[in-house]
Amino acid sequence: MTRPRVMGIVNVTPDSFSDGGQLATVEAAVAHGLRLVEQGADILDVGGESTRPGAEPVRGAQELDRVMPVIAGLRAQWDGPISIDTLKPAVARAAVEAGAAMWNDVSALGAYAESPAVAVELGCDVVLMHMQGEPQTMQVDPRYHDVVTEVRDALVHRAEVAMAAGLARERIWLDPGIGFGKTLAHNLALTANLAALIETGFPVLFGASRKRMIEAIDLSATDPLDRLGGSLALAVEAARQGAAIIRVHDVRETVQALKVRAAVSAAARPAP
């Protein structure tokens, strides 16, 4: 039993919900990314625009100014895979040209009409994430009749759009978008039934690190830094169901939890 790959988060933003402003300089962001690699990160996800609830959009030029020097700095010292976390095709194109190998798009290539064609042009892996609404309004009374079925079907549809544009199926990843236009009940249902997404045959990325759903369960966890235990529980559950990448802030602890979980799983006796 092998563990999922761990994606370390490198937010180059002043307003991300957990670590906004902590990596205010290129040097700090690059050093943070390299530290995550030392702790066991398999992939680094670099983002220059916050998509937390209520976040305001960032101009493309400003986003490029934030992420491009960081990608260049990381690439100069590390040859592992880098992901660019952006909605904007122009930012994705520049990042891939600079060495990124994955486009992580919270709009599932839906924010811009040209996004699917740009994804085909780049030929990189693409993460299609589900979001109801947009960051500014997504947490205003989100509703579903059947959240598991609706999120699965919406993501499969976006995958079909991407493939119709020419993107190879093996390049596509799905992400249920925990916390993006979902209540606690929605997030729990998606996590408990992650296998429904995995059964589509697309590899699944799961990201719930330090998210507010943990505070909703443990009211004492008002500070995102106090949500490590909940983050690890969610990561282990996602791994148990078959997620292929876990996106996290706390890389060292997550890698350890996943290694232990894999070792225990490997020691299990086969069913009679």
C-alpha positions as CSV (number, residue, x, y, z in Angstrom):
1,M,0.0,0.0,0.0
2,T,1.5,3.3,-1.1
3,R,0.5,6.7,0.2
4,P,-1.0,9.5,-1.9
5,R,1.3,12.2,-3.0
6,V,1.4,15.3,-0.8
7,M,1.0,18.8,-2.4
8,G,2.6,21.5,-0.3
9,I,0.9,24.9,-0.4
10,V,2.9,28.0,-1.2
11,N,0.5,31.0,-1.0
12,V,2.1,34.2,-2.3
13,T,-0.9,36.3,-1.2
14,P,-1.6,38.9,1.5
15,D,-5.1,37.6,2.2
16,S,-5.2,33.8,2.1
17,F,-7.4,32.5,5.0
18,S,-4.6,30.7,6.8
19,D,-1.2,32.1,5.8
20,G,-1.9,35.3,4.0
21,G,1.0,37.7,4.2
22,Q,3.4,35.2,5.7
23,L,5.4,34.8,2.5
24,A,5.6,38.5,1.6
25,T,8.9,38.3,-0.3
26,V,10.1,36.0,-3.1
27,E,13.0,34.8,-0.8
28,A,10.6,33.8,1.9
29,A,8.2,32.0,-0.5
30,V,11.0,30.1,-2.1
31,A,12.6,29.2,1.2
32,H,9.1,28.0,2.4
33,G,8.7,25.9,-0.7
34,L,12.1,24.3,-0.3
35,R,11.4,23.6,3.4
36,L,8.2,21.8,2.4
37,V,10.2,19.7,0.0
38,E,12.6,18.8,2.8
39,Q,9.6,17.8,4.9
40,G,8.4,15.4,2.2
41,A,6.2,17.4,-0.3
42,D,6.0,15.7,-3.7
43,I,4.5,18.7,-5.4
44,L,4.4,22.4,-4.7
45,D,1.3,24.4,-5.5
46,V,2.1,28.1,-6.0
47,G,-0.8,30.6,-5.9
48,G,-0.9,34.4,-6.2
49,E,-4.7,35.1,-5.8
50,S,-6.7,34.2,-2.7
51,T,-9.9,32.2,-3.3
52,R,-11.0,32.2,0.3
53,P,-14.7,33.1,0.9
54,G,-15.2,36.8,0.2
55,A,-11.8,37.3,-1.5
56,E,-11.5,40.1,-4.1
57,P,-10.2,39.3,-7.6
58,V,-6.6,40.2,-8.4
59,R,-5.4,41.7,-11.7
60,G,-3.5,39.3,-14.0
61,A,-0.3,41.5,-14.0
62,Q,-0.3,41.6,-10.2
63,E,-0.7,37.8,-10.0
64,L,2.1,37.3,-12.4
65,D,4.3,39.6,-10.4
66,R,3.7,37.5,-7.3
67,V,4.1,34.0,-8.7
68,M,6.6,34.1,-11.5
69,P,9.7,35.0,-9.4
70,V,8.7,32.3,-6.9
71,I,8.4,29.6,-9.6
72,A,11.7,30.7,-11.1
73,G,13.4,30.6,-7.7
74,L,12.0,27.1,-6.9
75,R,12.9,25.8,-10.4
76,A,16.5,27.0,-10.0
77,Q,16.9,24.8,-6.9
78,W,14.5,21.9,-7.3
79,D,13.5,19.8,-10.3
80,G,10.2,18.4,-8.8
81,P,6.7,19.1,-10.1
82,I,5.3,22.6,-9.5
83,S,1.6,23.4,-9.8
84,I,0.2,26.9,-10.6
85,D,-3.0,27.7,-8.6
86,T,-4.8,30.2,-10.8
87,L,-8.1,30.8,-12.7
88,K,-6.4,32.9,-15.4
89,P,-5.2,31.2,-18.6
90,A,-2.5,33.9,-19.1
91,V,-1.0,33.1,-15.7
92,A,-1.2,29.4,-16.3
93,R,0.6,29.8,-19.7
94,A,3.4,31.9,-18.2
95,A,3.8,29.5,-15.2
96,V,4.0,26.4,-17.4
97,E,6.5,28.1,-19.7
98,A,8.6,28.8,-16.6
99,G,8.5,25.2,-15.5
100,A,5.2,24.4,-13.9
101,A,3.8,21.0,-14.8
102,M,0.2,21.3,-13.4
103,W,-2.6,23.9,-13.6
104,N,-4.8,23.9,-10.5
105,D,-8.0,25.8,-11.5
106,V,-10.7,26.4,-8.9
107,S,-13.1,27.2,-11.7
108,A,-12.6,23.9,-13.5
109,L,-11.5,25.8,-16.6
110,G,-14.8,27.7,-16.5
111,A,-13.7,31.2,-15.6
112,Y,-12.6,32.1,-19.1
113,A,-13.9,30.9,-22.4
114,E,-10.4,30.2,-23.7
115,S,-9.3,28.2,-20.6
116,P,-10.0,24.7,-22.2
117,A,-8.1,25.6,-25.3
118,V,-5.2,27.0,-23.3
119,A,-5.1,23.8,-21.3
120,V,-4.8,21.8,-24.5
121,E,-2.1,24.1,-25.8
122,L,0.0,23.7,-22.6
123,G,-0.4,19.9,-22.4
124,C,0.1,19.9,-18.7
125,D,-1.9,18.1,-16.0
126,V,-5.1,20.1,-15.0
127,V,-7.0,20.0,-11.7
128,L,-10.7,20.7,-12.2
129,M,-12.1,21.8,-8.9
130,H,-15.8,22.2,-8.1
131,M,-17.1,25.6,-6.8
132,Q,-20.7,26.7,-6.5
133,G,-20.7,30.4,-7.4
134,E,-17.5,32.5,-7.1
135,P,-15.2,33.3,-4.1
136,Q,-17.0,36.6,-3.3
137,T,-20.4,34.9,-2.9
138,M,-19.9,31.2,-2.7
139,Q,-20.6,30.8,1.0
140,V,-23.9,32.8,0.8
141,D,-26.5,30.0,1.4
142,P,-25.1,27.3,-0.8
143,R,-27.7,24.6,-1.6
144,Y,-27.8,21.2,-3.3
145,H,-30.5,18.5,-3.6
146,D,-27.8,15.8,-3.5
147,V,-24.3,17.3,-3.1
148,V,-22.4,14.1,-3.8
149,T,-24.2,13.4,-7.1
150,E,-24.3,17.0,-8.2
151,V,-20.6,17.7,-7.6
152,R,-19.6,14.4,-9.3
153,D,-21.7,15.1,-12.3
154,A,-20.6,18.7,-12.6
155,L,-16.9,17.7,-12.5
156,V,-17.4,14.9,-15.0
157,H,-19.1,17.5,-17.3
158,R,-16.2,19.9,-17.0
159,A,-13.8,17.0,-17.8
160,E,-15.9,16.2,-20.9
161,V,-15.7,19.8,-22.0
162,A,-11.9,19.7,-21.6
163,M,-11.6,16.4,-23.5
164,A,-13.8,17.8,-26.2
165,A,-11.4,20.6,-26.6
166,G,-8.6,18.1,-27.0
167,L,-7.2,17.6,-23.5
168,A,-6.0,14.0,-22.9
169,R,-8.1,12.2,-20.3
170,E,-5.0,11.1,-18.4
171,R,-4.1,14.8,-17.8
172,I,-7.3,15.5,-15.9
173,W,-7.7,15.5,-12.1
174,L,-10.9,16.1,-10.1
175,D,-11.2,18.0,-6.8
176,P,-14.5,18.2,-4.9
177,G,-13.8,21.7,-3.7
178,I,-14.2,21.3,0.0
179,G,-15.3,24.7,1.4
180,F,-16.0,26.2,-2.0
181,G,-19.8,26.9,-1.9
182,K,-20.5,24.2,0.7
183,T,-21.9,24.0,4.2
184,L,-20.4,21.8,6.8
185,A,-23.0,19.1,6.0
186,H,-22.0,19.3,2.3
187,N,-18.3,19.1,3.1
188,L,-18.8,16.1,5.4
189,A,-21.0,14.3,2.8
190,L,-18.4,14.9,0.0
191,T,-15.6,13.6,2.3
192,A,-17.5,10.6,3.5
193,N,-18.4,9.7,-0.1
194,L,-15.2,10.6,-1.9
195,A,-15.2,7.1,-3.4
196,A,-18.1,8.3,-5.7
197,L,-15.7,10.7,-7.3
198,I,-12.9,8.2,-7.5
199,E,-15.2,5.7,-9.2
200,T,-15.3,8.1,-12.2
201,G,-11.9,6.8,-13.1
202,F,-10.2,10.2,-12.9
203,P,-7.5,10.7,-10.2
204,V,-8.7,12.8,-7.3
205,L,-7.0,15.7,-5.4
206,F,-8.4,16.4,-2.0
207,G,-7.7,19.6,-0.1
208,A,-9.3,20.4,3.3
209,S,-6.2,21.6,5.2
210,R,-7.0,24.0,8.0
211,K,-10.4,24.8,6.5
212,R,-13.3,26.2,8.4
213,M,-15.2,23.0,8.4
214,I,-12.8,21.9,11.2
215,E,-13.8,24.9,13.3
216,A,-17.4,24.1,12.7
217,I,-16.8,20.7,14.3
218,D,-14.4,21.8,17.0
219,L,-15.5,25.3,18.0
220,S,-12.2,25.9,19.8
221,A,-10.3,25.9,16.5
222,T,-10.9,29.5,15.6
223,D,-7.3,30.0,14.6
224,P,-6.4,28.0,11.4
225,L,-3.1,27.1,13.0
226,D,-5.1,25.1,15.6
227,R,-6.7,22.8,13.0
228,L,-3.8,20.3,12.5
229,G,-5.6,17.4,14.1
230,G,-8.7,17.9,12.0
231,S,-6.6,18.4,8.9
232,L,-4.8,15.1,9.5
233,A,-8.0,13.2,10.1
234,L,-9.4,14.5,6.8
235,A,-6.2,13.6,4.9
236,V,-6.2,10.1,6.3
237,E,-9.8,9.6,5.4
238,A,-9.3,10.8,1.9
239,A,-6.3,8.5,1.5
240,R,-8.3,5.6,2.8
241,Q,-10.9,6.1,0.1
242,G,-8.3,6.4,-2.7
243,A,-7.4,10.1,-3.2
244,A,-4.2,10.4,-5.2
245,I,-3.0,13.8,-4.0
246,I,-3.6,15.5,-0.7
247,R,-3.1,19.3,-0.7
248,V,-1.9,20.6,2.7
249,H,-0.1,23.3,4.7
250,D,1.4,21.0,7.2
251,V,3.6,18.7,5.1
252,R,5.7,16.9,7.6
253,E,2.9,15.8,9.8
254,T,0.7,14.8,6.9
255,V,3.4,12.7,5.3
256,Q,4.0,10.9,8.6
257,A,0.2,10.3,9.1
258,L,-0.1,8.9,5.6
259,K,3.0,6.7,6.0
260,V,1.6,5.2,9.2
261,R,-1.8,4.7,7.6
262,A,-0.3,2.9,4.6
263,A,1.8,0.7,6.9
264,V,-1.2,-0.3,9.0
265,S,-3.2,-1.0,5.8
266,A,-0.4,-3.2,4.4
267,A,-0.5,-5.3,7.6
268,A,-4.2,-6.0,7.5
269,R,-5.1,-9.7,7.0
270,P,-7.0,-10.5,3.8
271,A,-10.7,-11.1,4.2
272,P,-11.5,-14.9,4.6
